[in-house]
């Protein structure tokens, strides 16, 4: 990888019934074929974890502002 290549890091939230291997494969295909991103780091997060994380971040953000 170099500064002349496109790269992406992303967190994808999925539902319990999701086929995570299919999700990962589909995400990679979209990135390569639609955006020409050859190098990606994709982190899959279950919905319940993402909700907890978002709530914590919102609380920390609100506390930081007061």
Buried (B, 14 or more C-beta within 10 A) or exposed (E): EEEEEEEEEEEBBBEEEBEEEEBBEEBBEEBEEEEEBEEBEBEBBBEEEBEEEEEEEEEEEEEEEE
